């Protein structure tokens, strides 16, 4: 397990899985082909392969802060019915074993933070036991953005059946809410003296990030504001999964500016390789100043 200290907060990377996800043109429909070629050395092999497939990690940021054990995002999950994504359909991975290797049992988790409610950020919210979906972390409070909760509820959104998020609310959100373990929040939410949730809409209506400010350290748990380092150089291009591309671009620019100005460590949800990075402004865009201290997968 990779573990670092930021101020008074310990941060551990817990991987569920990583590898090729989608071809470049499908994942980033407006990104010019030549952009991938121009930044070939930055991207290959950790973020792009020679066949033009974008690589991504499914991972949880495990935080220990002010005596509490906190998980940021919970991956894809096991046994989930995911007809839209064959590779994620009813998978069986030892995610809980990897948490155990980091010293965390399910009952030890105090807080689960879902940056948004896409299927690859909520899967381990629940486990299948005796044919029923039950909270995977029985003693945890789950923080979910209220806007996303209402948006992805099939009762409110008739377009969910047949979408990539089909069944995700029912098996990974509703059971935790029914158990009384969910807090729905809006705008900002103070987790503790070191950590604060902040609305960062665009990728989804309720998408959020977590800012860490502790001692002299700053960090941005960036969720899905970026999916590839190429979006630092070409920040005006969005993934195919961004619900509101114009808002996603404005959010991306605002948060990358903050990270560059404060020398914050940026920890996106899906970067493979070393997963975390410091950025700097370069011309009218951004660039990798330094990769973070985690080892490469």
N, C-alpha and C positions, 0 to 999 in steps of 0.2 A: 504494500500500500504506500502511496505517495502522501506525505504529510508535511505541511508547512505551518508557520506561525505568523499571523498578521496582527500586530498589537497583542491584545489579550485573547484573540480568537485562534483556535487551532482549526485548520482546514485540511481535510483529507479527500482525495479523489477516489471514488468507488465506481468502477466501471461495470456496466451491465454487458455491453457488447460494442464492437466497432467494426467498421469495414465499409465497402462500397454501398452507396445508397441509390443514386440515380445518375443518368447521364447529365452532363453540364447543361445542355440546351433545355432539357426537361425541367431541371431543378431551378435554373435561372434563365427564364425565357428571353429576357431582354439583354443579357450580358453578351457582348460581342465575342465571337470565337477568338479573335486575336488577343483579347485580354487574357484568356487562359494561357495562350502561348507566350505572351510577353512576360508573365510572372511564373513561368514554368518552374524555375528554381525554388521559388517560395513555396509552391504547392505540392510538388512531387517529392517524396512518396506519401507524406502524411495526410494530405488533403485532396489529392487527386492522383489517379493512377494513369498508366500509359494508354489505357483503353478509353479514357475520357469519362470515367466514373468518379463522381464526387464521393469522398470518404467522410464519414461522420461517426462520432462516438455517442453512445447512449450512456450517460453517467450521472451520478449523484454527487453533489458537493455536500460532504458531511462536515458540519461545523460543531464545535464545542465552545459555547459562549455563556458566560455568567452561570456556569453550573448546569446548563441544559445541553442536550444532544439534539441537533437540528439537522434535518435532511432537506436539501433544496432539489426538488424534482425527483421523480421515482421511476423514470424509464418506461419500458414497454409492458413489462409484467409477463407472468406465465399463464398459460391456459386461456388467454384472451382470444375471443372470436374476432379476427381482424381480416375480413375478406378483401379489403381494399389493398392490403400490403401483405403479400404472400410470405415474405421473410419473417414477418412478425406474428403470423397466424399461429396461435396455440403453441408458442415456443416454450422451451424448458431450459432455463438457464439458472446457474447457481448464484443469483444475486444476493440472496440472504446469506449464503456462505461467504461471499465477499464482504458483506457488512460485518459478519462475525469475525473475519480476519482483521477487520479494523477495530475490533473490540466492542461491537454493538450488537446486542440481541434485539429482536423486535420490540420487546417490552421495555427496553431502555430508551426508546425514542420519545422525546418530549414534544417535539414540534415537527410537522411536515409542511413545507412551503411549496406549493405548486405555482410556478411563475405564470403559467396559463394552463388551460385545460385541453390542449391537444393530446392525442392518445399516447404519444411517446414521452409525456411528462407526468403521467398520472397512473401508469400501469401497476406499479407496486403499491399504490394506495390500498389495494385489496388483494386477498388471496382466496383461492377456491378451496373450501373445506366442507366436506359432506354435501357437495353439490350446491353450496351457497357461497356468495361473495361476502366476505367479512373483512373488516379493517385489518390490514397487515400489521399495523402498529397500534395495539389495543389501548395503550396509555397516552397516545399522542393527540394533540390538537392539530387539526389540519387547517392551514390558512389558504383560502381560495379567493381569487378576485370575484367580487359579486357580479361584475359585468359579464365575465366569462361564464359564470355559473348559470346565469339566466339565458345567455346567448346559446350555450350548448345543450340546454335542456330541450329534449325533443318536443316537450309539450309547448314550448314557446317558438321553436324553429322547425317548421315542416320540411326544411331542406336537408336535415341531417341524415335521414335514411338514404343509403346509397353513397354517402360521402366518406372521406377518409376517416372521419371520426365516428362512423356508425358503431353503435353498441358501447362506445367508450364511456359515455355519461352513465349509462345503466349499470355497467359492471365496475367502474372505477371511481365514480363520484357519488351517485345516489346512495350506495350502501353505507358510505362513511357519513353522509349527511343524515341518513335515517338513524344511525347510531348516536347522533348528537355530538359528534366530534369535530364539526366544521364551524369555523368562524369565517364569515363572508365580510370582506373589507373593500373599501373604495378609496381612491386618491393616494393616501399614504397610510402607513401603519408602522408604528414603532415596535419592533420585536424586542429589543432591549437597548441598553446604552451603547452598544456597538453596531447594531444592525437596524436598517430601516427599509421597509418595502416602499416602492414608488411606482405609480402607474406609468407604463411605457407602451401605450397602445399603438396599434397598426398591424403587427403580425397577427394578433387577435384583438378583439375589442377591449379585453381586459388584461392584456399582456402586461407583466410587471418585471421589474428588476429589484435586486437587493443591493443597497450600498452599505459597505463596511467602512466605518471610520473609528479607528481604535489606536490610541497612542499616536505615533506619527505615520501610521499606515493607512492607506486607502485601497479599496477594492470594489469592483463592480461585478456582481454575479449577473451576467448580461442576458440570460435566457436566450431567446432567439432573435435578438436585434441584428446579429450577424450569424451566418452559417458557414462562411468560408473566409479565410484571410483576404481573398480577392476583393471582398466588399470594403476593405479599408481603402484600397486604391480606387475602387469604383463603387462608391457608397450610394450612388443613385440607382442601383439595381437591386431588386428584391427577389426572394425565393418565390416559387409558385404557390407557396402556402400562406403568403401574407394576405390577410383579409382586406386591408386598406393600404395599398402600396404607397400612396402619397403620405399618409400619416406615418407609415413605417419608416419612410425616408427621413421625415422630420425628426422622429424619435431617435433614429440611429445617429443623426448628425448631432443632436443635442447631447446625447450620452457619450458619444466618442469625444466631443469637445470637453466634457467634464473629465473624462478619463485622462485625456492628454494634459489638461490644465493642472490636474492634481497628482499626476504621476501614479495613477491608480493601476493596480493589477487588474486586468480584464479577464474574467473567467466565463466564456460563453458556454452554453449548454452542450454544444456538439463538436467542438474542435477536437480532432484527434492529435496525435503526436504529443507535444508537451502541454497542450490544452489551454494554457494561460499565457498572457503576454502583456507587456507594456507597449503603449503606442505613442507616436509623435505625429505632429502635423507635418505634412510634406506637400508643398505647393497648395492646391485647393483640396487636398485629400489627406489621407493618413497612411502610416506605414508602421511595420513592426519595429519598435525600438529595441526590444529585447524579449526573448521568450522566457517564460516563467521557470521556476525551479523544479517543476515536475519532470520525471524521466519520461522518455518516449515510450509509447506502447511497444 
